[in-house]
Amino acid sequence: MSGFSIINIFLLSVSVISLNAQSYVPLKINPPPVIDGILSENEWHECMPVNEFVTFIPDFDRIMENPTTAWMCYDSDNLYFAFKCYDNEPDKIKSSVNARDNIRPDDWVCINLDSFNDQQSLYAFYVNPGGIQMDSRFSAGTEDFSEDFVWFSAGSIDNDGFSVEMRIPLKSIRFSNREPVEMSIFFERFVSRTSEHASWPRLDPAKGYAFLSQMSPLTISGVKHYSLFELLPAFTYGYSNTQKDGSLTKENREPKLSLTAKYGITSQLVLDATLNPDFSQIESDAGQVDVNLRYQLYYSEKRPFFLEGNEIFNVAGESSSEVDPVIAFIHTRTIIDPLTGIKLTGKAGKNSTLGVLYALDRLPETDSGNGSFAHFPVLRFKQKIGGENYLGFLASARETDERFNRVAGTDGQIRIDRATMLGFNGFLSQTRENKGSDAATGHTVAIDVNHDSRNLSWSLTAKEVNKAFGTDAGFITRNGVEYIAGKFKPKFYPKSGFFRRIETELMTAQTHDSYYDMWETLNQFALQAYMGRSSTLRVRYAFSTEIYLGESFKTGGLTLLASSQITKRIYLAAQYRKVNAIYYSSEPFQGYANKLTLNMNYKPTENLHLDASFTYNDLMKSEDDTRVYDYPIGRGKLTYQINKYLFLRAITEYNGYHNTLLTDFLASFTYIPGTVAYLGYGSLYEKLRWDGDTYVTDERYLEMKRGFFFKCSYLLRF
């Protein structure tokens, strides 16, 4: 048989695996429905209803206790959706007036939209019973809630459940430039108190949670293919004071103007550009334990310019297991202080996806050498080869006058059968530390196989990251390792009403440290149970070792985790770990540690929310049980959401290791993403005092830093 025939048979089998017999026929309407959360318009009754919702969590193919009906229609400019969610106990519907993207614990409905019908990525639009929004992009197995889209929603609760209406402007999504337009859709409903996830179309238990290959195709015609043009001017003013010689002195007074533009070359390909962008965050990152670390802390991207098309830069086989040192090949928070940036993302053809990014990053004087900027180019290309399968190419670099790091390689994913996906990648890097020195060449290769079905999940991963491999544009924790890992997870569904699902997990990973030619191991057993009210219990015991500076140390131990939506108003989560640990220093030693994390979310009213957390880590020396350190962090966040647009928020965080107290106050108004105004104030206190010559430890807190900022921006869409 010829090679050409073999390829064609493979692609035909992929098409059969991906085929979904259910299809949805949306109605084109005029005039449009009013988005008020009340299903009074005749248009909805003329649309094709969807009412055969069945569960996929906690188990597959169960009829929901309370039925759901959904509809879709469209006009030349918008997609419209409506849900009627019946509930025989409407007083127990969980809803809140909240900030965007904070409704995960509530009841909600969701529209999952594959706008190209190519099984490569999707938009997810969530709405709770009060009409509050949450949105995300899903690609390469990762759901990213960072990007915010412009769309409109409303909801209402009545005596027999709740209703939701949504309007999604076609300007807000990317879709095919062809006529007619092909998309695919997946309707979803979540009930908080019963932990039920249900959908239409149904998910096949033999395929597990492979959403992209099980969506319902749909076709719309006569819509406008926009040449989108947006301008986002922004103004920021900030000032800060810092303690110096016994008093707070002026450190910074900085007004700043910035401009970001977006141009839709076609409805599927978008160009973004920014000048003097403001990438300040309106909320400080939550404190993490920053002592005795082998690796840097990882913080997710939150800055708007980088979020358009961000899912395109996901790579198959990254973050593939618990021991994987390659967290991301592209991590844009390595761009610290950009002067300007330009980005092109979207479809270059029916089956081709393109992402191009360039940023000019200001460097601090200590890093700049003979130049004051770092150049940060990224090129990404993905070619669909049938179903969810693709082959991709990625190249990135970070270059200054003295130093450069360049990375290039390929990745891809192939669906082997209905429940099994193969992912792989291979990359080369070249790094020169300074002019006149030779560049070091490194490589990494990975293969990852994942199976997920109703009764069983398993995975096999093999990866090598050699000593010379590095990526300044990404985030890796370690090089000079090769490992193989396997996980086996059977799932059980007891007939009792208390436990909804029980999972057992066996995992083993064997890692070779090529620096010292030594092996380390991870072997663990876990038992996890799922109950009603989004409740989870997990017990894990691990026997593991880690190589550090040529020595083998024990790192395993016991982990206990529990979380539950205790009542409609209170959510609690706790995790405790009793583990062996390493003291990372030039003279490391074996220790053991207690690690405790507590989280509480309390909503006394739909508008008032209290989030509280406590983290505690310590380290004891095994040899004589002496305490090396303890590290407590307490954080409280109180939010008063006046309405869906305006909130007031106060944060207090205490760090017991550094003896610091942080306060953060914010007033925020968001009409739509882009049209916002923020007014904030923050300060940092330490247990110090000025003795006339230097700062010395004291029992009372001294304000060491104080800052104020005002930020506003307005989205102009043409």
ZADO-920533 format. One record per residue (C-alpha): x, y, z negated. Coordinates in steps of 0.05 Angstrom, whole numbers, plus 5000, padded with zeros to 4 digits. Each point is the difference from the previous one (the first is absolute). Example, Ala and Ser with C-alpha at 12.3 -4.5 7.8 and 13.67 -1.06 7.14 Angstrom:
! ZADO-920533
<u:5246; v:4910; w:4844>
<u:5027; v:5069; w:5013>
//
This chain:
! ZADO-920533
<u:5000; v:5000; w:5000>
<u:5028; v:5068; w:5019>
<u:5018; v:5052; w:4947>
<u:4949; v:5047; w:5031>
<u:4945; v:4949; w:4989>
<u:5020; v:4989; w:4928>
<u:4996; v:5074; w:4986>
<u:4932; v:5005; w:5032>
<u:4974; v:4941; w:4959>
<u:5027; v:5033; w:4937>
<u:4965; v:5066; w:5015>
<u:4936; v:4964; w:5017>
<u:5002; v:4963; w:4933>
<u:5011; v:5067; w:4965>
<u:4939; v:5029; w:5034>
<u:4958; v:4940; w:4979>
<u:5024; v:5007; w:4928>
<u:4984; v:5075; w:5000>
<u:4931; v:4994; w:5033>
<u:4942; v:5024; w:4958>
<u:4932; v:4980; w:5028>
<u:4962; v:5054; w:4961>
<u:4997; v:5068; w:5034>
<u:4967; v:5066; w:4982>
<u:4963; v:5045; w:5048>
<u:4998; v:5072; w:4975>
<u:4947; v:5049; w:5024>
<u:5017; v:5067; w:5032>
<u:4954; v:5053; w:4970>
<u:4979; v:5072; w:5006>
<u:4987; v:5038; w:4954>
<u:5048; v:4974; w:4946>
<u:4978; v:4979; w:4930>
<u:5009; v:5048; w:4942>
<u:5054; v:4975; w:4953>
<u:4966; v:5008; w:4932>
<u:4999; v:4930; w:4972>
<u:4925; v:4992; w:5012>
<u:4980; v:4951; w:5055>
<u:4940; v:5039; w:5026>
<u:5020; v:5009; w:5073>
<u:4965; v:4958; w:5053>
<u:5067; v:4989; w:5034>
<u:5021; v:4949; w:4949>
<u:4938; v:4958; w:5012>
<u:5015; v:4999; w:5074>
<u:5072; v:4975; w:4989>
<u:5020; v:4927; w:4997>
<u:4998; v:4979; w:4926>
<u:5052; v:4957; w:4966>
<u:4973; v:4963; w:4940>
<u:5034; v:4932; w:4996>
<u:5054; v:5020; w:4950>
<u:5036; v:4940; w:4969>
<u:5056; v:5000; w:4949>
<u:5074; v:4987; w:5009>
<u:5019; v:5017; w:4928>
<u:4998; v:4967; w:4950>
<u:4980; v:4944; w:5049>
<u:4980; v:4995; w:5072>
<u:4931; v:4991; w:5031>
<u:4957; v:5018; w:4940>
<u:4937; v:5041; w:5011>
<u:5002; v:5064; w:4959>
<u:4950; v:5005; w:4943>
<u:4980; v:5069; w:5025>
<u:4993; v:5008; w:5076>
<u:5034; v:5052; w:5043>
<u:4981; v:5031; w:5067>
<u:5046; v:5042; w:5043>
<u:4993; v:5038; w:5066>
<u:5044; v:5036; w:5050>
<u:4986; v:5051; w:5055>
<u:5040; v:5052; w:5037>
<u:4998; v:5061; w:5045>
<u:5053; v:5034; w:5043>
<u:5038; v:5027; w:4941>
<u:4989; v:4956; w:4939>
<u:4988; v:4930; w:4973>
<u:4944; v:4994; w:4948>
<u:4989; v:4945; w:4948>
<u:4948; v:4986; w:4947>
<u:4993; v:4949; w:4944>
<u:4941; v:4981; w:4957>
<u:5026; v:4961; w:4940>
<u:4945; v:4969; w:4959>
<u:5011; v:4988; w:4926>
<u:4950; v:4971; w:4950>
<u:5036; v:5036; w:4943>
<u:5012; v:5070; w:5028>
<u:5019; v:5027; w:4931>
<u:5062; v:4955; w:5003>
<u:5025; v:5027; w:5067>
<u:5070; v:5026; w:4988>
<u:5012; v:5069; w:5031>
<u:5039; v:5062; w:4983>
<u:5012; v:5071; w:5024>
<u:5074; v:4993; w:5012>
<u:5058; v:5026; w:5041>
<u:5012; v:4969; w:5067>
<u:5032; v:4930; w:5001>
<u:4982; v:4986; w:4926>
<u:4937; v:4958; w:5009>
<u:5030; v:4930; w:5001>
<u:4968; v:4978; w:4934>
<u:4931; v:5025; w:5022>
<u:4947; v:4965; w:5042>
<u:5015; v:5018; w:5073>
<u:4988; v:4985; w:5073>
<u:5053; v:5001; w:5054>
<u:5005; v:5006; w:5075>
<u:5062; v:4964; w:5027>
<u:5012; v:5025; w:5071>
<u:5051; v:4972; w:5049>
<u:4994; v:5059; w:5047>
<u:5040; v:4967; w:5056>
<u:4972; v:4929; w:4991>
<u:5071; v:4974; w:5004>
<u:5006; v:4966; w:4932>
<u:5061; v:5040; w:4982>
<u:4973; v:5051; w:4950>
<u:4936; v:5028; w:4972>
<u:4970; v:5061; w:4966>
<u:4961; v:4988; w:4935>
<u:4948; v:5051; w:4977>
<u:4973; v:4987; w:4929>
<u:4941; v:5037; w:4967>
<u:4972; v:4991; w:4930>
<u:4926; v:5010; w:4982>
<u:5013; v:5074; w:4986>
<u:5029; v:5012; w:5070>
<u:5073; v:5006; w:4976>
<u:5052; v:4977; w:5051>
<u:5061; v:4956; w:5003>
<u:5037; v:4983; w:5064>
<u:5059; v:4960; w:5023>
<u:5039; v:4971; w:5059>
<u:5016; v:4925; w:5003>
<u:5056; v:4970; w:5042>
<u:5050; v:4943; w:4996>
<u:4967; v:4974; w:4936>
<u:5005; v:5066; w:4963>
<u:4943; v:5047; w:4981>
<u:5023; v:5072; w:4990>
<u:4953; v:5049; w:4964>
<u:5047; v:5060; w:5009>
<u:4971; v:5029; w:5064>
<u:4935; v:5041; w:4996>
<u:4953; v:5009; w:5059>
<u:4947; v:5052; w:5014>
<u:4931; v:4967; w:4996>
<u:4935; v:5011; w:4963>
<u:4957; v:4958; w:4953>
<u:4942; v:5004; w:4951>
<u:4967; v:4951; w:4953>
<u:4940; v:4995; w:4953>
<u:4975; v:4951; w:4947>
<u:4926; v:4983; w:4995>
<u:4956; v:4948; w:4966>
<u:5019; v:4943; w:5045>
<u:5075; v:5012; w:5010>
<u:5040; v:5052; w:5038>
<u:5007; v:5028; w:5070>
<u:5061; v:5027; w:5036>
<u:5008; v:5039; w:5066>
<u:5065; v:5015; w:5036>
<u:5023; v:5041; w:5059>
<u:5069; v:4988; w:5030>
<u:5021; v:5051; w:5053>
<u:5034; v:4968; w:5059>
<u:5052; v:5056; w:4993>
<u:5021; v:4968; w:4934>
<u:5020; v:4932; w:5027>
<u:5042; v:4974; w:5058>
<u:4964; v:4958; w:5052>
<u:5009; v:4975; w:5071>
<u:5003; v:5051; w:5056>
<u:4960; v:4951; w:5044>
<u:4926; v:5001; w:5017>
<u:4962; v:4966; w:4969>
<u:5035; v:4997; w:4933>
<u:5010; v:4933; w:4966>
<u:5005; v:4996; w:4924>
<u:4984; v:4948; w:4947>
<u:4968; v:5007; w:4932>
<u:4994; v:4966; w:4932>
<u:4946; v:5023; w:4950>
<u:5016; v:4989; w:4927>
<u:4966; v:5008; w:4931>
<u:5030; v:4994; w:4931>
<u:4960; v:4992; w:4935>
<u:5042; v:5017; w:4939>
<u:4963; v:4965; w:4944>
<u:4997; v:4933; w:5038>
<u:5067; v:5006; w:5036>
<u:4965; v:4982; w:5065>
<u:5031; v:5019; w:5067>
<u:4954; v:4987; w:5059>
<u:5005; v:5014; w:5074>
<u:4970; v:4997; w:5069>
<u:5023; v:4964; w:5040>
<u:5016; v:4944; w:4953>
<u:5072; v:4980; w:4987>
<u:5015; v:4928; w:5020>
<u:5026; v:4963; w:4938>
<u:5050; v:4964; w:5044>
<u:5030; v:5067; w:5021>
<u:5002; v:5031; w:4931>
<u:5007; v:5076; w:4998>
<u:5024; v:5010; w:5071>
<u:4954; v:5059; w:5011>
<u:5029; v:5025; w:5066>
<u:4985; v:4935; w:5037>
<u:4928; v:4994; w:4973>
<u:4970; v:5068; w:5015>
<u:4939; v:5011; w:5044>
<u:5015; v:5031; w:5068>
<u:4959; v:5060; w:5023>
<u:4999; v:5046; w:5060>
<u:4982; v:5074; w:5004>
<u:4995; v:5041; w:5063>
<u:4993; v:5073; w:5020>
<u:5041; v:5027; w:4942>
<u:5048; v:5059; w:5004>
<u:5073; v:4984; w:5008>
<u:5030; v:5059; w:4963>
<u:5064; v:5038; w:5011>
<u:5001; v:5014; w:4926>
<u:5034; v:5063; w:4975>
<u:5008; v:5016; w:4926>
<u:5038; v:5055; w:4963>
<u:5013; v:4995; w:4926>
<u:5030; v:5064; w:4972>
<u:5019; v:4997; w:4926>
<u:5024; v:5049; w:4948>
<u:5035; v:4980; w:4936>
<u:5026; v:5043; w:4944>
<u:5038; v:4973; w:4941>
<u:5042; v:5026; w:4944>
<u:5039; v:4963; w:4947>
<u:5039; v:5017; w:4937>
<u:5055; v:4958; w:4968>
<u:5033; v:5003; w:4932>
<u:5068; v:5034; w:5002>
<u:5040; v:5027; w:4942>
<u:4942; v:4994; w:4953>
<u:4943; v:5029; w:5041>
<u:4957; v:4986; w:5061>
<u:5031; v:5035; w:5060>
<u:4976; v:5009; w:5071>
<u:5022; v:4943; w:5045>
<u:4956; v:5006; w:5061>
<u:4948; v:5047; w:5031>
<u:4983; v:4973; w:5068>
<u:4942; v:5017; w:5047>
<u:4999; v:4953; w:5059>
<u:4962; v:4998; w:5066>
<u:4995; v:4936; w:5041>
<u:4965; v:4978; w:5063>
<u:4981; v:4930; w:5023>
<u:4969; v:4986; w:5068>
<u:4967; v:4938; w:5029>
<u:4988; v:4991; w:5075>
<u:4962; v:4941; w:5029>
<u:5034; v:4986; w:5066>
<u:4945; v:4950; w:5010>
<u:4948; v:4970; w:4951>
<u:5052; v:4945; w:4985>
<u:5066; v:5038; w:4998>
<u:5013; v:5057; w:4952>
<u:5058; v:5049; w:4992>
<u:5013; v:5032; w:4931>
<u:5049; v:5056; w:4986>
<u:5017; v:5040; w:4938>
<u:5042; v:5061; w:4984>
<u:5025; v:5016; w:4930>
<u:4951; v:4949; w:4971>
<u:4977; v:5001; w:4929>
<u:5010; v:4929; w:4974>
<u:4988; v:5016; w:4927>
<u:4957; v:4950; w:4961>
<u:4941; v:5026; w:4960>
<u:5010; v:4946; w:4947>
<u:5065; v:4975; w:4970>
<u:5016; v:4927; w:5009>
<u:4980; v:4959; w:4939>
<u:5060; v:4987; w:4955>
<u:5037; v:4935; w:5008>
<u:5053; v:4967; w:4958>
<u:5065; v:5028; w:5029>
<u:5052; v:4968; w:4956>
<u:5040; v:4936; w:5010>
<u:4982; v:4996; w:5074>
<u:5035; v:4959; w:5053>
<u:4961; v:5034; w:5055>
<u:4970; v:5069; w:5013>
<u:4927; v:5012; w:4983>
<u:4953; v:4997; w:5060>
<u:4948; v:5054; w:5011>
<u:4947; v:4997; w:5054>
<u:4992; v:5054; w:5054>
<u:4948; v:5053; w:4985>
<u:5018; v:5057; w:5048>
<u:4949; v:5014; w:5055>
<u:5046; v:5010; w:5061>
<u:5029; v:4930; w:4994>
<u:4933; v:4965; w:4992>
<u:4972; v:5007; w:5071>
<u:5012; v:4932; w:5033>
<u:5042; v:4978; w:4940>
<u:4975; v:4928; w:5007>
<u:5036; v:4994; w:5068>
<u:5066; v:4998; w:4964>
<u:4982; v:4938; w:4958>
<u:5046; v:4941; w:5017>
<u:4982; v:4927; w:4997>
<u:5039; v:4961; w:4948>
<u:5017; v:5058; w:4954>
<u:4980; v:4993; w:4926>
<u:4986; v:4928; w:5017>
<u:5010; v:4969; w:4931>
<u:5014; v:5017; w:4927>
<u:5075; v:4996; w:5012>
<u:5002; v:5038; w:5066>
<u:5050; v:5058; w:4995>
<u:4974; v:5033; w:5064>
<u:4941; v:5042; w:4975>
<u:4993; v:5042; w:5064>
<u:5041; v:5013; w:5062>
<u:4969; v:5070; w:5004>
<u:4989; v:5038; w:4935>
<u:4989; v:5073; w:5017>
<u:5011; v:5025; w:4929>
<u:5074; v:4994; w:5017>
<u:4987; v:5065; w:5038>
<u:5006; v:5047; w:4941>
<u:4994; v:5073; w:5025>
<u:4983; v:5004; w:5074>
<u:5005; v:5065; w:5038>
<u:4960; v:4974; w:5059>
<u:4972; v:4936; w:5027>
<u:4965; v:4971; w:5062>
<u:4963; v:4935; w:5009>
<u:4966; v:4963; w:5056>
<u:4954; v:4941; w:4982>
<u:4947; v:4959; w:5032>
<u:4988; v:4956; w:5061>
<u:5046; v:5006; w:5061>
<u:4956; v:4950; w:5037>
<u:4944; v:4950; w:4987>
<u:5047; v:4952; w:4963>
<u:5059; v:5045; w:4983>
<u:5008; v:5040; w:4936>
<u:5051; v:5056; w:4992>
<u:5028; v:5039; w:4941>
<u:5054; v:5053; w:5006>
<u:5023; v:5043; w:4941>
<u:5054; v:5052; w:4993>
<u:5014; v:5043; w:4939>
<u:5054; v:5050; w:4984>
<u:5015; v:4992; w:4926>
<u:5035; v:5053; w:4958>
<u:5057; v:4973; w:4959>
<u:5024; v:5023; w:4932>
<u:5069; v:5029; w:5001>
<u:5031; v:4940; w:4966>
<u:4976; v:4953; w:5055>
<u:5006; v:5044; w:5061>
<u:5074; v:4995; w:5015>
<u:5014; v:5046; w:5059>
<u:4927; v:5002; w:5020>
<u:4938; v:5024; w:4965>
<u:4949; v:4952; w:5031>
<u:4987; v:4927; w:5010>
<u:4967; v:4976; w:5065>
<u:4947; v:4947; w:4990>
<u:4974; v:4967; w:5065>
<u:4955; v:4938; w:5002>
<u:4973; v:4962; w:5061>
<u:4947; v:4946; w:4994>
<u:4968; v:4958; w:5055>
<u:4951; v:4942; w:4995>
<u:4974; v:4957; w:5057>
<u:4938; v:4959; w:4988>
<u:5006; v:4929; w:5029>
<u:4930; v:4974; w:4985>
<u:4954; v:5003; w:4939>
<u:5037; v:5025; w:4938>
<u:5067; v:4981; w:5030>
<u:5052; v:5052; w:5019>
<u:5074; v:5011; w:5014>
<u:5031; v:5063; w:4973>
<u:5063; v:5043; w:5003>
<u:5024; v:5049; w:4947>
<u:5060; v:5047; w:5000>
<u:5017; v:5052; w:4947>
<u:5058; v:5043; w:4979>
<u:5023; v:5051; w:4950>
<u:5058; v:5042; w:5024>
<u:5042; v:5056; w:4970>
<u:5066; v:5029; w:5024>
<u:5038; v:4951; w:4956>
<u:4957; v:4939; w:4991>
<u:4951; v:4960; w:5041>
<u:4956; v:4939; w:4992>
<u:4966; v:4969; w:5061>
<u:4952; v:4941; w:5000>
<u:4966; v:4964; w:5057>
<u:4964; v:4934; w:5008>
<u:4938; v:4962; w:5017>
<u:4941; v:4969; w:4963>
<u:4935; v:4965; w:5016>
<u:4943; v:4958; w:4976>
<u:4967; v:4939; w:5031>
<u:4936; v:4965; w:4976>
<u:5016; v:4926; w:5000>
<u:4929; v:4977; w:4983>
<u:4937; v:5029; w:4970>
<u:5030; v:5007; w:4931>
<u:5076; v:5004; w:5012>
<u:5041; v:5060; w:5021>
<u:5074; v:5001; w:5018>
<u:5039; v:5065; w:4991>
<u:5073; v:5013; w:5016>
<u:5051; v:5055; w:5006>
<u:5073; v:5011; w:5017>
<u:5039; v:5065; w:4993>
<u:5071; v:5025; w:5009>
<u:5029; v:5060; w:4963>
<u:5062; v:5043; w:5011>
<u:5025; v:5045; w:4945>
<u:5059; v:5049; w:4999>
<u:5016; v:5033; w:4935>
<u:5042; v:5058; w:5026>
<u:5036; v:5025; w:5062>
<u:5060; v:4960; w:5019>
<u:4977; v:4937; w:4965>
<u:4976; v:4937; w:5035>
<u:4926; v:4985; w:5003>
<u:4976; v:4937; w:4964>
<u:4950; v:4956; w:5036>
<u:4949; v:4959; w:4962>
<u:4938; v:4959; w:5013>
<u:4936; v:4972; w:4969>
<u:4955; v:4945; w:5027>
<u:4935; v:4973; w:4971>
<u:4945; v:4950; w:5015>
<u:4936; v:4996; w:4960>
<u:4942; v:4951; w:5007>
<u:4934; v:5014; w:4963>
<u:4939; v:4956; w:4995>
<u:4935; v:5024; w:4969>
<u:4934; v:4963; w:4998>
<u:4944; v:4989; w:4950>
<u:5032; v:4943; w:4961>
<u:5074; v:5011; w:5011>
<u:5052; v:5054; w:5011>
<u:5073; v:4985; w:5011>
<u:5061; v:5036; w:5028>
<u:5072; v:4986; w:5021>
<u:5052; v:5054; w:5007>
<u:5074; v:5000; w:5021>
<u:5042; v:5063; w:5003>
<u:5072; v:5023; w:5005>
<u:5024; v:5071; w:4984>
<u:5075; v:5000; w:5010>
<u:5050; v:5043; w:4961>
<u:5007; v:5055; w:5052>
<u:4927; v:5011; w:5014>
<u:4969; v:5065; w:4977>
<u:4944; v:5048; w:5020>
<u:5000; v:5073; w:4979>
<u:4931; v:5007; w:5031>
<u:4970; v:4942; w:4961>
<u:5001; v:4970; w:4931>
<u:5039; v:4937; w:4982>
<u:5020; v:4980; w:4930>
<u:5057; v:4953; w:5015>
<u:5044; v:4973; w:5056>
<u:5047; v:4941; w:5004>
<u:4946; v:4948; w:4987>
<u:4967; v:4941; w:5035>
<u:4939; v:4967; w:4972>
<u:4944; v:4951; w:5014>
<u:4934; v:5003; w:4963>
<u:4936; v:4960; w:4999>
<u:4933; v:5010; w:4967>
<u:4942; v:4950; w:4993>
<u:4933; v:5026; w:4974>
<u:4939; v:4954; w:4996>
<u:4933; v:5034; w:4984>
<u:4941; v:4970; w:4961>
<u:4928; v:5023; w:4994>
<u:4968; v:4975; w:4935>
<u:4925; v:4989; w:5000>
<u:4995; v:5037; w:4933>
<u:4977; v:5072; w:5006>
<u:5055; v:5027; w:4955>
<u:5062; v:4985; w:5043>
<u:4990; v:5020; w:5072>
<u:5067; v:4976; w:5027>
<u:5063; v:4969; w:4970>
<u:5067; v:5000; w:5034>
<u:5062; v:4961; w:4983>
<u:5067; v:5022; w:5028>
<u:5067; v:4965; w:5007>
<u:5058; v:5040; w:5028>
<u:5074; v:4988; w:5009>
<u:5054; v:5045; w:5030>
<u:5074; v:4985; w:5007>
<u:5046; v:5059; w:5013>
<u:5073; v:4999; w:5019>
<u:5042; v:5060; w:4979>
<u:5053; v:5003; w:5054>
<u:5042; v:5051; w:4961>
<u:5016; v:4947; w:4947>
<u:4980; v:4937; w:5037>
<u:4951; v:4982; w:4945>
<u:4928; v:4978; w:4998>
<u:4941; v:5027; w:4960>
<u:4931; v:4970; w:4993>
<u:4928; v:5018; w:4988>
<u:4950; v:4945; w:4981>
<u:4932; v:5019; w:4974>
<u:4932; v:4973; w:4984>
<u:4939; v:5045; w:4995>
<u:4926; v:4991; w:4984>
<u:4950; v:5054; w:5018>
<u:4926; v:5004; w:4988>
<u:4948; v:5048; w:5029>
<u:4935; v:5016; w:4964>
<u:4944; v:5050; w:5007>
<u:5008; v:5075; w:4988>
<u:5065; v:4999; w:5041>
<u:5032; v:4961; w:4943>
<u:5066; v:4963; w:5008>
<u:5043; v:4957; w:4954>
<u:5070; v:4979; w:5021>
<u:5054; v:4959; w:4965>
<u:5068; v:4990; w:5031>
<u:5063; v:4966; w:4976>
<u:5065; v:5006; w:5040>
<u:5068; v:4969; w:4994>
<u:5048; v:5045; w:5038>
<u:5071; v:5023; w:5003>
<u:5035; v:5060; w:5031>
<u:5071; v:5011; w:5023>
<u:5031; v:5066; w:4977>
<u:5075; v:5017; w:5005>
<u:5017; v:4927; w:5010>
<u:4962; v:4974; w:4939>
<u:4935; v:4961; w:4997>
<u:4948; v:5026; w:4952>
<u:4931; v:4974; w:4979>
<u:4942; v:5044; w:5020>
<u:4938; v:4956; w:4993>
<u:4945; v:5001; w:4949>
<u:4925; v:5005; w:4986>
<u:4951; v:5050; w:5031>
<u:4928; v:5010; w:4977>
<u:4951; v:5045; w:5037>
<u:4927; v:5018; w:4988>
<u:4955; v:5052; w:5032>
<u:4925; v:5012; w:5000>
<u:4946; v:5051; w:5015>
<u:4976; v:4993; w:4927>
<u:4938; v:5043; w:5010>
<u:4975; v:5046; w:5054>
<u:5042; v:5055; w:4968>
<u:5063; v:4965; w:4975>
<u:5055; v:4963; w:5037>
<u:5058; v:4968; w:4962>
<u:5064; v:4965; w:5024>
<u:5059; v:4973; w:4961>
<u:5064; v:4964; w:5018>
<u:5052; v:4971; w:4952>
<u:5066; v:4969; w:5019>
<u:5049; v:4964; w:4954>
<u:5061; v:4988; w:5045>
<u:5074; v:4990; w:5001>
<u:5037; v:5061; w:5027>
<u:5067; v:5027; w:5022>
<u:5034; v:5062; w:4974>
<u:5026; v:5032; w:5065>
<u:5067; v:5032; w:4987>
<u:5073; v:4990; w:5016>
<u:4999; v:4951; w:4941>
<u:4932; v:4965; w:5007>
<u:4972; v:4954; w:4948>
<u:4941; v:4953; w:4990>
<u:4939; v:5030; w:4966>
<u:4926; v:4991; w:4992>
<u:4944; v:5050; w:5008>
<u:4927; v:5016; w:4983>
<u:4962; v:5036; w:5054>
<u:4929; v:5026; w:4986>
<u:4954; v:5039; w:5046>
<u:4930; v:5024; w:4979>
<u:4951; v:5038; w:5045>
<u:4931; v:5027; w:4984>
<u:4950; v:5037; w:5044>
<u:4941; v:5030; w:4962>
<u:4944; v:5038; w:5034>
<u:4952; v:5028; w:4947>
<u:4962; v:5034; w:5057>
<u:5002; v:4995; w:5075>
<u:5039; v:5065; w:5002>
<u:5049; v:4992; w:4942>
<u:5057; v:4949; w:5005>
<u:5055; v:4981; w:4951>
<u:5058; v:4958; w:5024>
<u:5049; v:4978; w:4946>
<u:5062; v:4956; w:5005>
<u:5055; v:4976; w:4954>
<u:5064; v:4966; w:5022>
<u:5051; v:4970; w:4953>
<u:5066; v:4966; w:5016>
<u:5056; v:4979; w:4954>
<u:5065; v:4961; w:5005>
<u:5031; v:4956; w:4947>
<u:5070; v:4970; w:5003>
<u:4994; v:4924; w:4997>
<u:5066; v:4990; w:4965>
<u:4980; v:5035; w:4935>
<u:4928; v:5025; w:5011>
<u:5021; v:5072; w:4996>
<u:4954; v:5051; w:5034>
<u:5033; v:5034; w:5060>
<u:4942; v:5047; w:5014>
<u:4925; v:5008; w:4999>
<u:4963; v:5041; w:5052>
<u:4927; v:5022; w:4989>
<u:4961; v:5043; w:5050>
<u:4930; v:5025; w:4985>
<u:4959; v:5035; w:5054>
<u:4930; v:5030; w:4998>
<u:4961; v:5032; w:5057>
<u:4934; v:5035; w:4989>
<u:4961; v:5020; w:5062>
<u:4935; v:5039; w:5004>
<u:4972; v:4991; w:5070>
<u:4952; v:5059; w:5005>
<u:4975; v:4975; w:5067>
<u:5028; v:4961; w:5059>
<u:5042; v:5060; w:5020>
<u:5026; v:5030; w:4935>
<u:5036; v:4970; w:4940>
<u:5040; v:5022; w:4939>
<u:5054; v:4954; w:4974>
<u:5049; v:4998; w:4942>
<u:5057; v:4951; w:4991>
<u:5043; v:4988; w:4939>
<u:5058; v:4951; w:5002>
<u:5046; v:4982; w:4942>
<u:5067; v:4966; w:5013>
<u:5026; v:4971; w:4935>
<u:5068; v:4980; w:5028>
<u:5018; v:5070; w:5025>
<u:4959; v:5035; w:4946>
<u:4963; v:5042; w:5052>
<u:4929; v:5024; w:5005>
<u:4971; v:5018; w:5068>
<u:4936; v:5040; w:5011>
<u:4967; v:5011; w:5067>
<u:4936; v:5040; w:5015>
<u:4966; v:5005; w:5067>
<u:4938; v:5030; w:5032>
<u:4986; v:4970; w:5068>
<u:4950; v:5016; w:5055>
<u:4996; v:4954; w:5061>
<u:4946; v:5013; w:5052>
<u:5029; v:4952; w:5051>
<u:5071; v:4972; w:5005>
<u:5043; v:5059; w:5021>
<u:4952; v:5054; w:4974>
<u:5023; v:5003; w:4928>
<u:5021; v:5046; w:4943>
<u:5041; v:4982; w:4939>
<u:5018; v:5039; w:4938>
<u:5048; v:4965; w:4953>
<u:5043; v:5010; w:4939>
<u:5050; v:4953; w:4968>
<u:5052; v:4999; w:4945>
<u:5052; v:4954; w:4970>
<u:5019; v:4997; w:4926>
<u:5059; v:4967; w:4967>
<u:5020; v:4990; w:4927>
<u:5055; v:5052; w:5002>
<u:5018; v:5068; w:4972>
<u:5051; v:5053; w:5018>
<u:5051; v:5010; w:4945>
<u:5033; v:5061; w:5031>
<u:5050; v:4960; w:5038>
<u:4967; v:4937; w:5028>
<u:4935; v:4960; w:4998>
<u:4998; v:4950; w:4943>
<u:4950; v:4946; w:4979>
<u:4942; v:5024; w:4958>
<u:4935; v:4974; w:4972>
<u:4957; v:5052; w:5035>
<u:4987; v:5006; w:5074>
<u:5031; v:5056; w:5041>
<u:4971; v:5020; w:5068>
<u:5057; v:4986; w:5049>
<u:4964; v:5012; w:5066>
<u:4937; v:5036; w:5022>
<u:4970; v:5004; w:5069>
<u:4940; v:5028; w:5036>
<u:4977; v:4990; w:5071>
<u:4944; v:5020; w:5047>
<u:4988; v:4965; w:5066>
<u:4946; v:5008; w:5053>
<u:4991; v:4975; w:5070>
<u:4945; v:5002; w:5052>
<u:4989; v:4949; w:5055>
<u:4983; v:5031; w:5068>
<u:4973; v:4947; w:5048>
<u:4987; v:5017; w:5073>
//
